[in-house]
């Protein structure tokens, strides 16, 4: 038997031994592994990442700050009530930081995640391996993993990607809602693809495989989803996406991509956001999530679906799934509507065993590639030259992965020089007029 298959089955056995029969609910036996929670961004937006006055151990529903926040759904008491056993906390920074300070801000978000986990050792355990998740389950703690949401955070530098892994990042979403110079985001599907996945983008995927970092395809375009799956040597994930056939939003996954995902042995972790699960977001309810999950199972089987709710990253959740305490309600509803499909065993696959299988397989691929040298190339001049954003040139030193001889650089240099002359002239004129008036 393959060593990683053995490890996976051993992990399942250990989970069953330690957790079975606690309270009788299926999620007491296999807790939820959720692929995406944006609490760290709320810590940034509301607290400037200052945790000194933040009480994560309290029910924050009545807190004057957190209780009135439209995108705040998470605290330890509600995670416990929701029977969450592992959570990916997301290091996200907005697309407006791209080509500017995205990397620095992402490092701050990784830091605040680590500080949060360290501050609550009785409840949270930093996890960087599949075995760590099992260990957290056995200790009745919530395994806390780190994902980076958006390839703009790595600033098109493979060295940064490697350092992210050293810092504990275990997945990176290839884009957010903006293109990188090497991959299109989902909103190009409402217009026309610009880049698809460039050769450098495929190198990013291969380096993530080599590192053992999961390739997350939520937020990328339909074409990039398919191209990245084909380029990947390890199972990929959709950390928080739903079915396009049920809700026609570009953030969701088309049927042909689901078929590729099954062949890749990856996983789609279903998003709960009202706007992604019902074409009329105001009407979204618990049963919409049930429909998405069941549709995906109809298409590719129960072995390839999980949960990635997107709590704290959105401002509207379906009725019945208002916060992180509600996962048991969803699992009960699935079994109530179709007890033949949703046995305790298949519910456990959905809850977390499918994700554990993917994680172990990603680690197996990493270990098989242990003798492969790191990819060392810089992003091509052409990829950067194609970016229609002057910040590429204004906010980067020109010889750092770029060529000052290319047309975009020349145009930017000329524009920057012209702007500098104009600003200098205005300053001189202002000083002259001020001096004349005072005189």
KANOR-V628696 format. One record per backbone hydrogen bond with DSSP energy under -0.5 kcal/mol. CO is the residue of the C=O (numbers start at 0). NH is the residue of the N-H. E is the energy in kcal/mol with one decimal. If there is no record, write none. Layout:
BEGIN
CO;NH;E  CO;NH;E
END
This chain:
BEGIN
1;5;-2.5  2;6;-2.2  3;7;-2.3  4;8;-2.5  5;9;-2.7  6;10;-2.6  7;11;-2.3  8;12;-2.3  9;13;-2.7  10;14;-2.7  11;15;-2.5  12;16;-2.4  13;17;-2.6  14;18;-2.8  15;19;-1.8  18;21;-1.4  24;27;-2.0  24;28;-0.7  25;28;-0.9  25;29;-1.9  31;33;-0.6  31;84;-2.6  31;85;-2.0  32;306;-0.6  33;87;-2.0  35;309;-1.6  35;310;-0.6  36;89;-2.2  37;40;-1.1  37;41;-1.3  38;42;-2.2  39;43;-1.7  40;44;-3.0  41;45;-2.9  41;46;-0.5  42;46;-1.5  42;48;-2.3  43;47;-1.2  46;49;-1.9  48;50;-0.9  50;53;-1.5  52;54;-0.5  53;55;-0.8  54;57;-1.4  55;75;-2.3  57;59;-0.8  58;61;-0.6  59;62;-1.2  62;66;-1.9  65;68;-0.7  68;71;-1.2  70;72;-0.6  72;323;-1.7  74;78;-2.4  75;79;-2.8  76;80;-2.2  77;81;-2.1  78;83;-2.2  79;82;-1.3  82;31;-2.4  82;84;-0.5  84;142;-2.7  85;33;-2.5  86;88;-0.8  86;144;-2.6  87;36;-1.3  88;146;-2.0  89;91;-1.0  90;148;-1.7  93;96;-1.8  94;97;-1.7  96;99;-2.3  96;101;-1.4  100;104;-2.4  101;105;-2.4  102;106;-2.3  103;107;-1.7  104;108;-1.7  105;109;-2.4  106;110;-2.3  107;111;-2.2  108;112;-1.8  109;113;-2.1  110;114;-2.4  111;115;-2.4  112;116;-2.4  113;117;-2.3  114;118;-1.7  115;119;-0.6  116;119;-1.1  117;120;-0.6  119;122;-1.5  119;123;-3.0  122;141;-3.6  124;143;-3.3  128;132;-1.2  129;133;-1.6  130;134;-2.5  131;135;-2.5  132;136;-2.4  133;137;-2.3  134;138;-1.4  135;140;-2.8  136;139;-1.6  140;142;-0.8  141;124;-2.0  142;86;-3.0  142;144;-0.6  143;126;-2.7  144;88;-3.2  145;169;-3.0  145;170;-0.7  146;90;-3.5  146;148;-0.5  147;149;-1.0  147;172;-2.7  148;92;-0.5  149;152;-1.8  150;153;-1.2  150;155;-0.6  151;154;-1.0  153;156;-1.3  155;378;-0.6  156;160;-1.6  157;161;-2.2  158;162;-1.9  159;163;-2.6  160;164;-1.8  161;165;-2.0  162;166;-1.8  163;168;-2.3  164;167;-1.7  167;145;-0.7  169;213;-2.7  170;147;-2.7  171;215;-2.2  172;149;-0.9  177;175;-0.7  179;182;-0.8  181;197;-1.8  182;179;-2.3  183;220;-1.7  184;187;-1.7  185;188;-1.8  186;189;-1.3  187;190;-1.7  195;183;-0.5  195;197;-0.7  197;201;-2.1  198;202;-1.7  199;203;-2.2  200;204;-2.0  201;205;-2.3  202;206;-2.6  203;207;-2.1  204;208;-2.2  205;209;-2.3  206;210;-2.2  207;211;-2.0  207;212;-2.5  213;171;-1.8  213;215;-0.7  214;216;-0.5  214;236;-2.6  215;173;-2.1  216;219;-1.2  217;174;-0.5  218;185;-2.9  220;224;-2.7  221;225;-1.9  222;226;-2.6  223;227;-2.9  224;228;-2.1  225;229;-2.0  226;230;-1.7  227;231;-1.7  235;266;-1.6  236;216;-2.7  236;238;-0.6  237;268;-2.9  241;252;-3.0  242;246;-2.1  246;248;-2.3  248;251;-2.4  252;243;-2.2  252;244;-0.5  253;257;-1.9  254;258;-1.9  255;259;-1.6  256;260;-2.5  257;261;-2.2  258;262;-1.9  259;263;-1.6  260;264;-0.7  260;265;-2.1  261;264;-1.2  266;237;-2.0  266;268;-0.5  267;269;-0.7  267;305;-2.4  268;240;-1.9  269;307;-2.1  271;317;-0.7  272;275;-2.0  272;276;-0.9  273;276;-0.7  273;277;-1.3  278;280;-0.6  279;282;-2.2  280;283;-1.6  283;318;-1.9  284;287;-1.9  284;288;-0.8  285;288;-1.0  285;289;-1.5  286;290;-2.2  287;291;-2.1  288;292;-2.6  289;293;-2.7  290;294;-2.4  291;295;-2.3  292;296;-2.3  293;297;-2.5  294;298;-1.9  295;299;-2.8  295;300;-0.6  296;300;-1.7  300;303;-1.0  301;304;-0.7  303;267;-2.2  305;269;-2.6  306;34;-2.0  308;271;-1.8  309;312;-1.7  310;37;-2.4  315;273;-1.8  317;320;-2.3  318;285;-2.1  322;325;-1.8  323;326;-0.5  325;328;-0.9  325;329;-1.3  326;330;-2.0  327;331;-2.5  328;332;-2.2  329;333;-2.4  330;334;-1.9  331;335;-2.4  332;336;-2.3  333;337;-1.6  337;341;-2.9  340;342;-1.4  342;346;-2.4  343;347;-1.8  344;348;-1.4  345;349;-2.0  346;350;-2.6  347;351;-1.9  347;352;-2.2  348;353;-2.1  350;32;-2.9  351;355;-2.5  352;356;-2.2  353;357;-1.9  354;358;-2.7  355;359;-2.7  356;360;-2.0  357;361;-2.5  358;362;-2.1  359;363;-2.0  360;364;-2.4  361;365;-2.2  362;366;-2.3  363;367;-2.2  364;368;-1.4  365;368;-0.5  366;369;-1.3  368;371;-2.1  379;383;-1.6  380;384;-2.8  381;385;-1.4  383;386;-1.4  386;388;-1.4  388;391;-1.9  389;392;-1.2  389;393;-2.5  390;394;-2.4  396;399;-2.1  398;400;-1.3  401;403;-0.5  402;405;-1.4  405;409;-2.7  406;410;-3.0  407;411;-2.4  408;412;-3.1  409;413;-2.5  410;414;-2.7  411;415;-3.3  412;416;-2.7  413;417;-2.7  414;418;-3.1  415;419;-2.3  416;420;-2.1  417;421;-2.6  418;422;-2.8  419;423;-2.4  420;424;-2.6  421;425;-2.6  422;426;-2.3  423;427;-2.4  424;428;-2.6  425;429;-2.6  426;430;-2.6  427;431;-2.4  428;432;-2.7  429;433;-2.6  430;434;-2.4  431;435;-2.2  432;436;-2.5  433;437;-2.4  434;438;-2.2
END
